[in-house]
């Protein structure tokens, strides 16, 4: 469950939430639904009920779901419960509570856009979960990305007093018990509301939004790692040419991702001995020379993903769509969100390139560290390089596209984006890339703490922080976690 609530709250209005607002809610900001949003939901509900009263074939209301979409519904209350229970098929480990809160926030904001046809009471029930810090236990396996149906169903179960909830202590209690403890009453679902709780990619969006700041931080870590490696290599051999990071090289692409990465590198290395070095190789390895281009590509793919998510939050991602303006109910595929999925796929590929180039530099630094290892002064296990190789193997596998996997779930459900899988594996890829950069930084710091050369204004504090990690020692896990934290500190 979230803790440490931000002091300012977020009001759900008829305008789409921004990713920053979703992040704030995920972190614990209070939430309220504005009057305009309530009014829009009420009108949307009226439009939906008009279609029902006319006897229109409305998916999830007067008609059943999936392959039974042409079959009528006999008894609404029983059908609503059946929809929630039938879709609660997820298994696995619990989804990160931050992602669960983000997903709930996204769904409330989507309701406010007026496309769902639910009563304001349904949105209130979700906001009540956020306010009471009730985090549904959502298993992480069960979505093919054409709406995160099974994951959303576990949230819906708690709303109606069923399912399970994850406590701060990591324990699991029943949804009914959690609602009662918070003084909340289970919601009785009415026509169409079960489907509306299930039918968009809220978890995919929430996860993608939470990935964005992690990706931005990882880009910063990558620039810091290469700066350290340049000095570490330059202190132990005739290398460390700063020409590949000069203004001249990037004059043609000012403002681009590579240009920004090169700017950061130059700032980190201000005052470094590398500026005064006279003996150099003609050219360093490509893994040193091409870092801004590779890191810049990740920056740009991250920005592409951010734009795709912002666009997705604008869309009334409902099927069927209840359109207030035309007072109609329309079948559609707005819930697919392939732009977000392809953005996640591209980010993972860029992360694999960042990891590959980092692992190559680690190999160079490991070779330079042989004398230190022979003398027992390295401070890190030599086989950390093997761990880097395995983490790179992980990154390569995670970079493989998941959205191309074919699926045929019924005669009408014959395509899937695998959005949730793309989002989940993106976080795994960020973890693997972080480990690779931390291992690179440890190798660089091991070399630099034995060197007596002036370091850059940005690298000197990093080397000091990493030296503390090496001094504390511990096992490989402690060293890598400590190095990642040191790299992330400003």
PyMOL commands that set and color helices and strands:
alter all, ss='L'
color gray80, all
select helices_A, chain A and resi 19-26+35-54+66-68+76-87+97-112+120-131+149-159+175-181+193-198+202-236+243-245+251-253+257-268+273-275+286-289+291-314+338-368+370-375+384-399+419-448+459-472+476-488
alter helices_A, ss='H'
color red, helices_A
select strands_A, chain A and resi 10-12+31-33+91-94+135-136+139-141+164-166+172-174+321-323+328-330
alter strands_A, ss='S'
color yellow, strands_A
deselect
rebuild
show_as cartoon
